Amino acid sequence: MHGGNLGHLEDRIDGNLAKAKAAPPPSSGGKSAKKKKWSKGKVKDKAQHAVSLDKITYDRILKEVPTFKFVSQSILIERLKINGSLARVAIRHLEKEGTIKRIVHHSSQLIYTRSTASD
């Protein structure tokens, strides 16, 4: 009874083994295999920041920057849409006026905070 069923299963197993040996796996890297395409990646749009200081931007700097808790060149560039050299000039101007005070002086990054009334 069981012998006939086992014989049939053995034939199927042997047949599958023969097929597996004959056909190479599809991911063997042969010429027919598809090559992986690299994505181009996302390109950031070029920022159109102001390169000269106009009256409106100057007034915004005098009004808004002293309210920032953390002031740096990067923050001014991002929030006020001005370029780096204008941001550095604005920071020096506000420090001379005493509206902001320096926390960290490093060669590449100057960090300031707003001046409080107790200073």
N, C-alpha and C positions, 0 to 999 in steps of 0.2 A: 504494500500500500504506500508506505512512505518512500520507498526506494524509487518509485517512478517520479514523484515530485522532486526529490533531491537531484535526480539526474537532469531534470529540466532546469533547475536552478543552477547547477554546475555549468550547463551549456551557456546560460545567459551570462554568468560571471566570466567564463572563459572568453566569450564573445566581446564583452566590455573591455577586458584586459587587452585583447588584441587591438581593438579600436584605439585605446588610450596610448598604446605603444606606437602605432602607425602615425597618428596625427600629432604634430607638435603643438604645444599650448599656444593660444592666440597672442599672448603677451611676450613672445620670445624675442621681440625686437627685430623681426625680419623686415625686408623691404616693403612688404604689403601692410605692415602695421602702421597705424596713423601716428604721426609725430605730434608730440604735445606742443601746442601753440602757446607762446607766452603772451599774457595780456599786455596791452600798451601802458597800462597804469593811468592814473588820473593826473591831468596837468592842471596846476593851479593857475588861475587867471592873473595876469600881471596887475599889480595894484596901481591905481591912479591916485597917488597921494600928492598933495599940494607941495610945490617946491619953493614958493615965495609966500611971505606972510601978508595977508590982507587984513583990513580993519576988523572984519567979522571974525576971522580966526583968532586974531590977537585978543579981541574982547572975550571970546570963548575960553581962551587959555587963562586969562586973568580971573574969569568968573568961576570956571568949573574945576580947574586943576587944584586950587587950594582946598577943595572939598574932598578930593581923592584921599583915601586912607594910605594907599601905596602908590608912589609916583616913581616911574622909571622911564627911560627913553622908549622902551618897547610899549609901555602902556599908552604914552602919548601918541605914538605912531598908530596904534590900533584904534584908539577911541576918537582921536581928532582928525585922523586921515591926513597927517602931515609926514614929510620925510624925516629921516634920522637927524640930519644936520639942523633942521628947524627945531626938532624936539630937544636937542642938546642946548641950543641957544635959549629956548624958552625955559628950560630947567635952570640954567645959570641966572637968567633974569629974575625968576621967581625966588631963587635962593638969595640974591642980593637984596631984593625987597623984603625978605624975611617971611614970606608967606608959606614957604616949605623949608624943612630942615633935613640935612643929610643924615642918613643912618649908616650906610656902607659906602666907602669910597674905594672902588676897585678900578684897575686900569681899563677894563672893558665894560663894566656895568656900574652905573651910579644909582643908588637906591635912596629915595627920599620919602618922607611922610609929611602930612600937613602939620603946620605949627599950631600948637594949642595956645590958649590965652595965658596959661601959667608960665610959658617960656619967656 
